[in-house]
Amino acid sequence: MSDATSVPPSLREAFAPAGRLRASINVGNPILAHGDAAGGQAGGVSVDLAGELARRLGVPLDLVVFASAGESVQAVEQGQADIGFFAIDPKRGEHIAFTGAYVVIEGAYLVRDDSPIRARDEVDAPGNRVTVGKGSAYDLYLSRELKQATIERAPTSPAVVQTFLDGGFEVAAGVKQQLQADAARLGGLRLLDGHFMLIRQAMGVPKSRGADAAAYLAAFVESMKSSGFVAQALQRHGIEGAAVAEPGV
């Protein structure tokens, strides 16, 4: 990837029409970022990637911080942000051009210790209510895949376990690391073995910004994977359980 001096002005304009790159950051997913949506502060792998992209484009970076994936996606779709970091999903792809994945993470199920549910294939059954973060990748995926269980939506992914407990629901679904941390903190809970989905986390730009911008962003992500930037960022922020995606994935 070239530096800012060789980026065509038309490409810089496509990414940052106002002269600043606005990056939509979701602090509801601890794999991607951490921080305070209310205060607009954030750090993490996605913030590091946004900073490097802004450096290469030769523009200042503004973080637009949200507490949930749904809000983060909406900001890019509605023009409140120029790029974002999302799980790849067909519904989101209607308006957003995705890169290949930069990390792959696991979506897992959590139940109470005394739950009769012992395996993942027992979740999709009549009477089971599965709690997910509203608008999250898990919400989108399970809304399509579950045929007998029903969906209960928490306002954000970090609120899933508390919503699950408060509502007396049967299952919580979300980022494996978030569920593990909540189970260790609260007690009386257990994760079902394995994962119900592998989430491919990618960068995205509005399709309205054009094919050249989408191609540049895709090449940027591949460069960040192959150079070791993503792996180093995961290590620097102490992220475990997320793997750097394979080239071209």
Buried (B, 14 or more C-beta within 10 A) or exposed (E): BEEEEEBEEEBBBBBBEEEBBBBBBBBBBBBBBBBEBEEEBBBBBBBBBBBBBBBBBBBEBBBBBBBBBBBBBBBBBEEBBBBBBBBBBEEBEEBBBBBBBBBBBBBBBBBBEEBEBEEBEBBBEEEBBBBBBBBBBBBBBBEEEBEEBEBBBBBBBBBBBBBBBEEEBBBBBBBBBBBBBBBEEEEEBBBBEEBBBEBBBBBBBBBEBBEEBBEBBBBBBBBBBEEEBBBBBBEEBEBEBBBBBEEEB
